[in-house]
Amino acid sequence: MLRRFIHIIVNPAAGNRNRALLDRVVARLRAHGADVAIEETQAPGHATELARAAAQAGRADVIVAAGGDGTINEVARGLMGQGVPLGILPLGTANVLAIEIGLRPQADEIAAMLRSGPAELIGTGLVDGAVFLLMVGIGYDGVVVHGIDPRLKRLWGKGAFIWSGLKEWLRGPGRDIRLVVDGREKRAAWAIVTNARHYAGPFVLAPQSDITLPGLTLFLLHDGSRFGLARFLAALALGRVARLRSVEILPARHIDVTAPAGLAVEVDGDARGHLPLTIEQGTQFLRLVVPGQAASAPKRGRPKPLRDGSAAAAAQRP
């Protein structure tokens, strides 16, 4: 089935950095006879409103989020329960979801996917009732994302994240985070909840995860020292986080993060409020358009058990 009516919602901040890719994709879609509508967001949260309105209008065959993972998150929230599939045009800094589904930043590939790629169901999570697709970071990465100067992000891209991360590391990254995970009390210096394999770009945090399956995985870093964080980041770069003794890995359905009050949180790469909050496994799936080769690739299947610090627990996604 070829999609004819394609509605694109653009984050102009991301679009300005990657305008050439956006223009090439639109040109290719129109060259193949697609009817392309483009809207630009004007403020945080506006993409959700635009996506919901476009879906309810009933004309679009696919609604496309053109921006980074935060923009994709906003559009996805507007499409939950609407039936119209989500497409992505990765224009952001990290583009984690694009990496997750194997989508390269090439105009021909993106246009072909939007026109005829299969729509697969993907699992979701909830933060205080709002949908997320990829991850929630509590502590170090939350503070880093909140501390990024938007002007530097527009100019430097990933460099703005590195600069903010270095400043936070020098201040001393550890926090005393308190959580209740499916009824069990936990503490950590940094906590990450993930619905996907990748984190912060091409880095594989949860190799056993599969975004097409329901369930969340919680990573708890217990060593809050500068050295402990540096060791975690090095292990992340090498895909070996699960080997660290300072990291506890748990499957999770319901997480109440209670303290410290006011600690910064990031969701899908964007600043999203402060503690306390509740994270839950989502009850709805989202239809996501993926590249043809991603759909035809063999499924990884359900994850194998991972170490979580207790002999009885098996850290596979529920």
C-alpha positions as CSV (number, residue, x, y, z in Angstrom):
1,M,0.0,0.0,0.0
2,L,1.4,3.4,-1.0
3,R,0.6,6.3,1.3
4,R,-0.5,9.4,-0.7
5,F,-1.4,12.0,2.0
6,I,1.6,12.7,4.2
7,H,1.4,15.2,7.0
8,I,4.7,16.5,8.4
9,I,5.1,18.3,11.7
10,V,8.4,20.1,11.9
11,N,10.3,21.3,14.9
12,P,11.8,24.5,13.3
13,A,14.8,24.5,15.7
14,A,15.8,21.0,14.5
15,G,14.7,21.7,11.0
16,N,16.9,24.7,10.6
17,R,20.0,22.6,11.5
18,N,19.0,19.9,9.0
19,R,16.9,21.8,6.5
20,A,18.6,20.2,3.5
21,L,17.6,16.7,4.6
22,L,14.0,17.9,5.2
23,D,13.8,19.6,1.8
24,R,15.2,16.5,0.0
25,V,12.7,14.2,1.6
26,V,9.8,16.4,0.8
27,A,11.0,16.8,-2.8
28,R,11.3,13.0,-3.2
29,L,7.8,12.4,-1.8
30,R,6.2,15.0,-4.1
31,A,8.2,13.6,-7.1
32,H,6.5,10.3,-6.5
33,G,3.0,11.9,-6.4
34,A,2.5,12.3,-2.6
35,D,0.4,15.1,-1.3
36,V,2.6,16.6,1.5
37,A,1.4,19.1,4.1
38,I,3.9,20.7,6.4
39,E,3.2,22.4,9.8
40,E,5.8,24.0,12.1
41,T,5.6,23.9,15.9
42,Q,5.6,27.1,17.8
43,A,6.2,26.1,21.4
44,P,6.9,23.0,23.6
45,G,3.8,20.7,23.5
46,H,2.5,22.2,20.3
47,A,3.4,19.1,18.2
48,T,1.0,17.1,20.3
49,E,-1.9,19.4,19.5
50,L,-1.0,19.5,15.8
51,A,-0.7,15.7,15.6
52,R,-4.1,15.2,17.3
53,A,-5.8,17.7,15.1
54,A,-4.3,16.2,11.9
55,A,-5.3,12.7,13.0
56,Q,-8.9,13.7,13.8
57,A,-9.1,15.5,10.4
58,G,-9.0,12.0,8.9
59,R,-7.1,12.8,5.7
60,A,-3.5,11.8,6.5
61,D,-2.2,8.3,5.7
62,V,0.8,9.0,8.0
63,I,1.7,11.8,10.4
64,V,5.4,12.5,10.4
65,A,7.5,13.9,13.3
66,A,10.4,15.9,11.7
67,G,12.8,16.7,14.5
68,G,14.6,15.0,17.4
69,D,13.4,12.3,19.8
70,G,11.6,15.0,21.9
71,T,9.6,16.1,18.9
72,I,8.8,12.5,18.1
73,N,7.6,12.0,21.7
74,E,5.2,15.0,21.4
75,V,3.7,13.8,18.1
76,A,3.3,10.3,19.4
77,R,1.3,11.6,22.4
78,G,-1.1,13.2,20.0
79,L,-1.5,10.0,18.0
80,M,-2.2,7.6,20.8
81,G,-5.6,6.0,20.2
82,Q,-6.1,7.7,16.9
83,G,-5.2,4.9,14.5
84,V,-3.0,6.9,12.2
85,P,0.6,5.6,12.1
86,L,3.6,7.7,13.1
87,G,6.4,8.3,10.7
88,I,9.8,9.9,11.6
89,L,12.1,12.2,9.8
90,P,15.2,12.3,12.1
91,L,16.5,15.9,12.4
92,G,17.6,15.9,16.0
93,T,20.9,15.5,17.9
94,A,20.8,11.9,19.0
95,N,18.0,10.4,16.8
96,V,17.8,7.3,19.1
97,L,14.5,6.0,17.7
98,A,15.8,6.2,14.1
99,I,18.8,4.2,15.2
100,E,16.6,1.8,17.0
101,I,14.6,0.9,13.8
102,G,17.6,1.0,11.6
103,L,16.7,4.2,9.7
104,R,19.6,6.1,8.2
105,P,19.6,9.9,7.6
106,Q,19.3,9.4,3.8
107,A,16.5,11.2,1.9
108,D,15.8,8.3,-0.5
109,E,15.5,5.8,2.3
110,I,13.3,8.0,4.5
111,A,11.0,8.9,1.7
112,A,10.6,5.3,0.6
113,M,9.8,4.3,4.2
114,L,7.2,7.0,4.6
115,R,5.5,6.1,1.3
116,S,5.4,2.3,1.7
117,G,7.2,1.1,4.8
118,P,5.2,-1.3,7.1
119,A,3.6,0.0,10.2
120,E,4.6,-2.1,13.3
121,L,3.2,-1.9,16.8
122,I,5.7,-0.7,19.4
123,G,5.4,-0.8,23.2
124,T,5.2,2.4,25.2
125,G,5.8,3.6,28.7
126,L,4.0,6.3,30.8
127,V,5.5,9.1,33.0
128,D,2.7,10.5,35.2
129,G,0.3,9.3,32.5
130,A,2.1,10.8,29.5
131,V,3.6,8.5,26.9
132,F,7.3,7.9,26.3
133,L,8.8,5.8,23.6
134,L,12.5,5.4,24.6
135,M,13.7,6.3,28.1
136,V,13.4,8.2,31.3
137,G,16.5,9.5,33.0
138,I,16.5,10.4,36.7
139,G,19.5,12.1,38.1
140,Y,22.6,12.7,36.1
141,D,21.2,12.8,32.6
142,G,18.1,14.7,33.8
143,V,20.3,17.4,35.3
144,V,22.5,17.5,32.1
145,V,19.5,17.9,29.8
146,H,17.9,20.6,32.0
147,G,21.2,22.4,32.0
148,I,21.7,22.7,28.3
149,D,21.6,26.2,26.8
150,P,19.2,26.0,23.9
151,R,21.4,28.4,21.9
152,L,24.4,26.2,22.3
153,K,22.3,23.2,21.3
154,R,21.3,24.9,18.1
155,L,24.9,25.8,17.4
156,W,26.9,22.8,18.7
157,G,24.4,19.9,18.6
158,K,25.9,17.0,20.6
159,G,28.7,19.3,21.8
160,A,26.1,21.1,24.0
161,F,25.3,17.8,25.7
162,I,29.0,17.0,26.2
163,W,29.6,20.4,27.8
164,S,26.7,20.2,30.1
165,G,27.6,16.6,31.0
166,L,31.2,17.6,31.9
167,K,30.1,20.5,34.1
168,E,27.7,18.2,36.0
169,W,30.4,15.5,36.3
170,L,32.8,18.0,37.8
171,R,30.1,19.1,40.4
172,G,29.8,15.4,41.5
173,P,27.0,13.5,39.7
174,G,25.7,11.2,42.4
175,R,22.2,11.6,44.0
176,D,20.3,9.7,46.7
177,I,17.4,8.6,44.6
178,R,14.7,6.6,46.3
179,L,12.3,4.4,44.3
180,V,9.6,1.8,44.9
181,V,9.8,-0.8,42.0
182,D,6.8,-3.1,41.9
183,G,6.5,-2.9,45.6
184,R,10.3,-3.2,46.4
185,E,12.2,-0.2,47.9
186,K,15.4,0.7,46.0
187,R,18.0,3.4,46.2
188,A,20.5,4.6,43.5
189,A,22.8,7.4,42.5
190,W,21.3,7.4,39.0
191,A,18.3,5.7,37.5
192,I,17.4,5.0,33.8
193,V,14.2,3.4,32.7
194,T,14.3,2.2,29.1
195,N,11.9,0.8,26.5
196,A,14.5,0.4,23.8
197,R,18.0,-1.0,23.2
198,H,19.8,2.2,22.5
199,Y,20.5,5.2,24.7
200,A,22.0,8.7,23.9
201,G,22.5,7.8,20.2
202,P,24.2,4.6,18.9
203,F,25.1,3.3,22.4
204,V,23.5,0.0,23.4
205,L,22.3,0.1,27.0
206,A,19.8,-2.8,27.0
207,P,20.9,-5.4,24.4
208,Q,18.0,-7.7,25.3
209,S,15.3,-5.2,24.9
210,D,12.9,-5.0,22.0
211,I,10.8,-1.9,21.4
212,T,8.1,-4.1,19.7
213,L,7.5,-6.0,22.9
214,P,5.8,-4.6,26.0
215,G,7.9,-4.0,29.1
216,L,10.4,-1.7,30.7
217,T,13.9,-2.3,32.1
218,L,15.3,-0.3,35.0
219,F,19.0,0.4,35.4
220,L,20.2,1.6,38.8
221,L,23.8,2.9,39.2
222,H,24.9,2.6,42.8
223,D,28.3,4.2,42.6
224,G,27.7,7.9,42.5
225,S,31.3,9.0,42.5
226,R,33.0,10.7,39.5
227,F,34.9,7.5,38.9
228,G,31.8,5.4,39.1
229,L,30.0,7.5,36.5
230,A,33.0,7.6,34.2
231,R,33.2,3.8,34.4
232,F,29.5,3.5,33.6
233,L,29.8,5.8,30.6
234,A,32.8,3.8,29.4
235,A,30.9,0.6,29.7
236,L,28.0,2.1,27.9
237,A,30.3,3.0,25.0
238,L,31.5,-0.6,24.9
239,G,28.0,-2.1,25.3
240,R,29.0,-3.7,28.6
241,V,26.8,-2.0,31.2
242,A,25.3,-5.3,32.4
243,R,28.8,-6.5,33.5
244,L,29.3,-3.7,36.0
245,R,28.9,-4.8,39.7
246,S,27.8,-1.2,40.5
247,V,24.7,-1.5,38.2
248,E,21.5,-3.3,39.2
249,I,19.1,-4.3,36.3
250,L,15.4,-5.0,37.0
251,P,12.3,-5.6,34.9
252,A,9.7,-3.0,35.9
253,R,6.0,-2.5,35.5
254,H,5.3,0.3,38.1
255,I,8.0,2.6,39.5
256,D,7.3,5.4,42.0
257,V,10.3,7.7,42.3
258,T,9.8,9.5,45.5
259,A,13.0,11.5,46.3
260,P,14.9,13.7,46.3
261,A,12.1,16.1,45.6
262,G,12.9,18.5,42.8
263,L,15.5,16.4,41.1
264,A,15.5,16.9,37.3
265,V,14.1,14.3,34.9
266,E,14.6,13.8,31.1
267,V,12.1,11.9,28.9
268,D,13.1,10.8,25.4
269,G,16.0,13.3,25.5
270,D,14.0,16.4,26.5
271,A,13.7,18.1,29.9
272,R,10.5,16.9,31.6
273,G,9.9,18.2,35.1
274,H,11.2,17.0,38.4
275,L,10.6,14.4,41.1
276,P,8.4,12.9,42.5
277,L,6.9,11.0,39.6
278,T,5.4,7.6,38.6
279,I,6.7,5.5,35.6
280,E,4.6,2.6,34.3
281,Q,4.5,0.1,31.5
282,G,2.2,1.5,28.8
283,T,-1.2,0.0,28.2
284,Q,-1.3,1.0,24.5
285,F,0.8,0.2,21.5
286,L,1.7,2.8,18.9
287,R,1.8,2.1,15.1
288,L,5.2,3.2,13.8
289,V,6.3,3.2,10.2
290,V,9.6,1.4,9.8
291,P,12.0,0.6,7.0
292,G,11.2,-2.5,5.0
293,Q,14.4,-4.2,6.1
294,A,13.6,-3.6,9.7
295,A,10.3,-5.3,9.5
296,S,11.7,-8.3,7.6
297,A,14.6,-8.8,10.1
298,P,14.2,-11.7,12.5
299,K,12.9,-10.8,15.9
300,R,15.3,-11.0,18.8
301,G,12.6,-12.6,20.9
302,R,12.1,-12.2,24.6
303,P,15.1,-11.2,26.6
304,K,17.2,-13.6,28.6
305,P,17.5,-13.1,32.4
306,L,20.0,-10.5,33.5
307,R,21.8,-10.0,36.8
308,D,20.0,-7.6,39.2
309,G,21.9,-8.3,42.4
310,S,19.5,-11.0,43.8
311,A,19.6,-14.7,43.0
312,A,15.8,-14.9,42.7
313,A,15.2,-12.1,40.2
314,A,15.3,-12.5,36.4
315,A,15.6,-9.2,34.7
316,Q,13.7,-9.9,31.5
317,R,11.0,-7.6,30.3
318,P,7.6,-8.7,31.5
